[in-house]
Amino acid sequence: MSISCEEFIVDKQGNKTAVLLDIESYAKLLEAWEELESIRAYDSTKASNDEAIPFSQAMEEIKARRK
């Protein structure tokens, strides 16, 4: 991902405190972050060695716990 233009907000001492992004760069950043979170969740699930169950069974178990 390439950011074409960076703008910063600075405090009185000139320290960068925030960044302004164009909406396209922001959307790409969010998309990349969400993809990374999905990968981390997958990796965590695979590492847990828990038994896989069908989605429909998982939904039934969730519904039963809510009662």
N, CA, C and O of each residue as an XYZ file, in Angstrom:
268
protein
N       0.858     -1.179      0.000
C       0.000      0.000      0.000
C       0.894      1.228      0.000
O       1.839      1.325      0.783
N       0.597      2.122     -0.847
C       1.366      3.346     -0.965
C       0.479      4.531     -0.614
O      -0.627      4.671     -1.135
N       0.975      5.374      0.270
C       0.225      6.577      0.652
C       0.823      7.741     -0.118
O       2.012      8.040     -0.008
N      -0.025      8.388     -0.897
C       0.473      9.422     -1.804
C       0.818     10.724     -1.085
O       1.739     11.436     -1.486
N       0.091     11.026     -0.041
C       0.320     12.305      0.622
C       0.064     12.147      2.118
O      -0.992     11.662      2.524
N       1.009     12.548      2.914
C       0.850     12.474      4.364
C       0.754     13.879      4.927
O       1.517     14.771      4.554
N      -0.182     14.058      5.820
C      -0.295     15.322      6.540
C      -0.371     14.990      8.020
O      -1.059     14.051      8.422
N       0.330     15.757      8.817
C       0.374     15.498     10.244
C      -0.186     16.669     11.039
O      -0.117     17.823     10.618
N      -0.738     16.341     12.190
C      -1.134     17.334     13.185
C       0.009     17.355     14.200
O       0.466     16.302     14.644
N       0.459     18.528     14.558
C       1.551     18.641     15.528
C       1.109     19.463     16.733
O       0.215     20.304     16.635
N       1.750     19.205     17.869
C       1.457     19.994     19.064
C       2.334     21.250     19.071
O       3.065     21.504     18.114
N       2.260     22.019     20.133
C       3.000     23.289     20.207
C       4.512     23.103     20.123
O       5.236     24.009     19.710
N       4.983     21.913     20.521
C       6.417     21.641     20.475
C       6.860     21.061     19.129
O       8.042     20.789     18.924
N       5.914     20.877     18.223
C       6.234     20.338     16.912
C       6.226     18.820     16.841
O       6.630     18.242     15.832
N       5.766     18.164     17.915
C       5.679     16.700     17.919
C       4.450     16.248     17.140
O       3.360     16.791     17.320
N       4.627     15.262     16.281
C       3.501     14.726     15.524
C       2.559     14.010     16.491
O       2.980     13.152     17.268
N       1.284     14.374     16.431
C       0.290     13.782     17.322
C      -0.820     13.043     16.590
O      -1.551     12.266     17.205
N      -0.956     13.268     15.308
C      -1.992     12.617     14.508
C      -1.603     12.700     13.041
O      -0.728     13.470     12.648
N      -2.275     11.891     12.254
C      -2.028     11.889     10.808
C      -3.358     12.004     10.083
O      -4.364     11.442     10.518
N      -3.359     12.723      8.990
C      -4.540     12.835      8.134
C      -4.302     11.986      6.893
O      -3.255     12.076      6.253
N      -5.293     11.159      6.565
C      -5.203     10.313      5.379
C      -6.359     10.619      4.451
O      -7.452     10.967      4.895
N      -6.108     10.485      3.151
C      -7.231     10.599      2.226
C      -8.090      9.346      2.406
O      -7.599      8.317      2.871
N      -9.351      9.431      2.046
C     -10.307      8.367      2.322
C      -9.909      7.062      1.639
O     -10.140      5.992      2.202
N      -9.328      7.113      0.464
C      -8.900      5.903     -0.240
C      -7.792      5.184      0.528
O      -7.831      3.963      0.677
N      -6.820      5.929      1.007
C      -5.742      5.324      1.797
C      -6.286      4.746      3.093
O      -5.869      3.668      3.517
N      -7.213      5.452      3.723
C      -7.828      4.979      4.953
C      -8.575      3.668      4.717
O      -8.457      2.737      5.514
N      -9.341      3.587      3.630
C     -10.096      2.382      3.306
C      -9.148      1.204      3.054
O      -9.412      0.088      3.503
N      -8.059      1.448      2.346
C      -7.082      0.393      2.086
C      -6.422     -0.073      3.380
O      -6.180     -1.265      3.567
N      -6.137      0.857      4.255
C      -5.526      0.522      5.535
C      -6.471     -0.339      6.372
O      -6.041     -1.327      6.967
N      -7.747      0.026      6.425
C      -8.729     -0.771      7.158
C      -8.864     -2.166      6.568
O      -8.935     -3.149      7.306
N      -8.898     -2.260      5.255
C      -9.016     -3.553      4.587
C      -7.824     -4.442      4.929
O      -7.993     -5.624      5.226
N      -6.631     -3.880      4.887
C      -5.426     -4.645      5.202
C      -5.442     -5.084      6.665
O      -5.045     -6.207      6.975
N      -5.890     -4.222      7.555
C      -5.962     -4.543      8.977
C      -6.960     -5.681      9.218
O      -6.672     -6.607      9.976
N      -8.119     -5.613      8.582
C      -9.126     -6.654      8.739
C      -8.616     -7.991      8.209
O      -8.876     -9.038      8.802
N      -7.897     -7.953      7.099
C      -7.330     -9.182      6.548
C      -6.297     -9.771      7.506
O      -6.261    -10.984      7.715
N      -5.467     -8.921      8.082
C      -4.465     -9.382      9.032
C      -5.135     -9.996     10.263
O      -4.678    -11.025     10.760
N      -6.209     -9.382     10.759
C      -6.933     -9.927     11.904
C      -7.522    -11.296     11.581
O      -7.518    -12.189     12.428
N      -8.028    -11.466     10.364
C      -8.567    -12.764      9.947
C      -7.467    -13.819      9.916
O      -7.678    -14.954     10.345
N      -6.316    -13.452      9.417
C      -5.176    -14.376      9.371
C      -4.750    -14.754     10.776
O      -4.480    -15.924     11.047
N      -4.684    -13.781     11.675
C      -4.304    -14.070     13.062
C      -5.323    -14.981     13.737
O      -4.941    -15.893     14.469
N      -6.606    -14.750     13.504
C      -7.652    -15.594     14.081
C      -7.530    -17.017     13.546
O      -7.652    -17.979     14.304
N      -7.292    -17.152     12.249
C      -7.106    -18.476     11.643
C      -5.900    -19.178     12.261
O      -5.992    -20.339     12.660
N      -4.777    -18.480     12.339
C      -3.564    -19.066     12.902
C      -3.786    -19.497     14.353
O      -3.330    -20.564     14.764
N      -4.478    -18.676     15.114
C      -4.762    -18.991     16.510
C      -5.638    -20.233     16.629
O      -5.408    -21.089     17.483
N      -6.640    -20.319     15.768
C      -7.534    -21.471     15.773
C      -6.788    -22.741     15.398
O      -6.962    -23.778     16.038
N      -5.958    -22.667     14.363
C      -5.182    -23.840     13.945
C      -4.228    -24.289     15.046
O      -4.033    -25.489     15.239
N      -3.633    -23.351     15.766
C      -2.664    -23.670     16.811
C      -3.331    -24.279     18.045
O      -2.667    -24.955     18.831
N      -4.627    -24.052     18.225
C      -5.313    -24.535     19.424
C      -5.561    -26.037     19.393
O      -5.817    -26.642     20.434
N      -5.490    -26.646     18.214
C      -5.725    -28.076     18.050
C      -7.103    -28.520     18.521
O      -7.305    -29.696     18.825
N      -8.055    -27.590     18.585
C      -9.427    -27.948     18.931
C     -10.047    -28.730     17.775
O      -9.672    -28.566     16.614
N     -11.002    -29.583     18.127
C     -11.689    -30.361     17.100
C     -12.614    -29.455     16.301
O     -13.351    -28.652     16.873
N     -12.575    -29.582     14.990
C     -13.454    -28.794     14.124
C     -14.856    -29.391     14.156
O     -15.029    -30.610     14.158
N     -15.859    -28.504     14.181
C     -17.246    -28.959     14.138
C     -17.958    -28.209     13.021
O     -17.544    -27.108     12.657
N     -19.017    -28.786     12.473
C     -19.756    -28.101     11.416
C     -20.358    -26.785     11.920
O     -20.710    -26.657     13.092
N     -20.467    -25.822     11.018
C     -21.009    -24.507     11.361
C     -22.398    -24.625     11.973
O     -22.700    -23.960     12.965
N     -23.247    -25.467     11.386
C     -24.618    -25.606     11.892
C     -24.625    -26.112     13.329
O     -25.455    -25.682     14.130
N     -23.717    -27.014     13.665
C     -23.615    -27.507     15.039
C     -23.156    -26.393     15.971
O     -23.673    -26.255     17.080
N     -22.192    -25.603     15.525
C     -21.709    -24.486     16.340
C     -22.839    -23.504     16.623
O     -22.982    -23.027     17.748
N     -23.636    -23.205     15.610
C     -24.758    -22.270     15.794
C     -25.772    -22.828     16.791
O     -26.291    -22.082     17.622
N     -26.057    -24.115     16.720
C     -26.992    -24.735     17.662
C     -26.463    -24.646     19.088
O     -27.225    -24.371     20.015
N     -25.170    -24.875     19.271
C     -24.569    -24.783     20.598
C     -24.628    -23.355     21.135
O     -24.889    -23.149     22.320
N     -24.392    -22.383     20.285
C     -24.464    -20.971     20.699
C     -25.886    -20.620     21.115
O     -26.097    -19.974     22.141
N     -26.864    -21.047     20.316
C     -28.276    -20.775     20.638
C     -28.662    -21.423     21.962
O     -29.379    -20.816     22.757
N     -28.197    -22.653     22.213
C     -28.526    -23.363     23.439
C     -27.955    -22.639     24.659
O     -28.590    -22.607     25.712
N     -26.771    -22.064     24.525
C     -26.129    -21.348     25.651
C     -26.869    -20.059     25.994
O     -26.836    -19.610     27.140
N     -27.533    -19.463     25.013
C     -28.231    -18.194     25.226
C     -29.534    -18.364     25.994
O     -30.065    -17.394     26.535
N     -30.048    -19.570     26.047
C     -31.336    -19.817     26.713
C     -31.223    -19.834     28.192
O     -32.221    -20.031     28.885
